[in-house]
Amino acid sequence: MTDRITRLVLYAEAGIGHLWRLDREPAPHLWVGALEGSAYATVARPGRAQRPDPGPAHGPARPR
């Protein structure tokens, strides 16, 4: 079982909208994906003249 594939499927099923993944082979690089339908599409590969959009921030609500 490949974590790289299995994790993408599980995250997509859970509806996680954005995913950042650090791949170590063939050389270390960051991959950024956005959920489109039931699969992730490449949004950016940082370090190639563009900065990725991290998507919406998720965190605790701030008190009013």
Secondary structure as UniProt FT lines:
FT   HELIX           3..14
FT   STRAND          18..23
FT   STRAND          29..36
FT   TURN            37..38
FT   STRAND          39..44
FT   TURN            46..47
//
